[in-house]
Amino acid sequence: MKKIGKTNDVDGRDLQKGDIVATISGNLTAKICDVAEEGGAQFVCLRAVQHPFSKGIWHPSDQVQRIKAAKR
């Protein structure tokens, strides 16, 4: 995967490292720890809020919705 600076969520809003998002299915609220692209698809690596030291899980960026933007 190639690292990129930002991507878009399901609503078209910018997503960057540090943003708090929720999955569309509603079963995970997480912080973005990385953003990448592969084969034209964009992905975000999510680390669950309640497990800040866990390994992140990759999700398609169009399957998440931004809740809170990181301080920039």
C-alpha positions as CSV (number, residue, x, y, z in Angstrom):
1,M,0.0,0.0,0.0
2,K,1.1,3.5,-0.8
3,K,0.8,6.1,2.0
4,I,-1.2,9.2,1.2
5,G,-2.0,12.4,3.1
6,K,-5.8,12.4,3.0
7,T,-8.9,10.7,1.6
8,N,-12.7,11.2,1.7
9,D,-15.4,9.5,3.9
10,V,-18.8,8.4,2.8
11,D,-20.1,12.0,2.9
12,G,-17.2,13.3,0.9
13,R,-15.5,15.1,3.8
14,D,-11.7,15.0,4.1
15,L,-10.2,12.3,6.4
16,Q,-6.7,12.6,7.8
17,K,-4.6,10.9,10.3
18,G,-5.9,11.7,13.8
19,D,-9.6,12.1,12.9
20,I,-12.2,10.2,14.9
21,V,-14.6,8.2,12.8
22,A,-17.3,5.6,13.1
23,T,-17.9,2.7,10.7
24,I,-21.1,2.8,8.7
25,S,-22.2,-0.5,10.3
26,G,-21.9,1.4,13.7
27,N,-20.0,-1.3,15.5
28,L,-16.7,0.7,15.8
29,T,-15.6,4.2,16.9
30,A,-12.0,4.7,16.2
31,K,-9.1,7.1,15.5
32,I,-7.4,7.0,12.1
33,C,-3.7,6.0,12.5
34,D,-2.8,5.8,8.8
35,V,-4.2,6.5,5.3
36,A,-3.2,4.5,2.2
37,E,-4.1,3.7,-1.4
38,E,-3.9,0.5,-3.3
39,G,-5.2,-0.2,-6.8
40,G,-7.3,2.9,-7.0
41,A,-9.0,2.2,-3.7
42,Q,-8.4,4.2,-0.6
43,F,-8.1,2.8,2.9
44,V,-7.8,4.1,6.5
45,C,-6.2,2.2,9.3
46,L,-8.4,2.4,12.4
47,R,-7.4,2.0,16.0
48,A,-10.3,1.5,18.4
49,V,-10.7,4.4,20.9
50,Q,-11.0,2.0,23.9
51,H,-7.8,0.2,22.8
52,P,-5.2,3.0,22.0
53,F,-2.2,0.7,21.9
54,S,-3.7,-2.0,19.7
55,K,-2.7,-2.8,16.1
56,G,-4.9,-0.9,13.6
57,I,-7.4,-2.5,11.3
58,W,-7.7,-1.4,7.6
59,H,-11.1,-0.3,6.3
60,P,-12.2,1.2,3.0
61,S,-12.4,5.0,3.5
62,D,-15.9,5.1,1.9
63,Q,-17.2,2.8,4.7
64,V,-16.5,5.3,7.5
65,Q,-18.0,8.6,8.6
66,R,-16.1,11.4,10.3
67,I,-17.3,12.3,13.8
68,K,-14.5,14.7,14.9
69,A,-11.6,16.3,13.0
70,A,-8.2,16.2,14.5
71,K,-6.6,19.5,15.6
72,R,-4.5,20.7,12.6
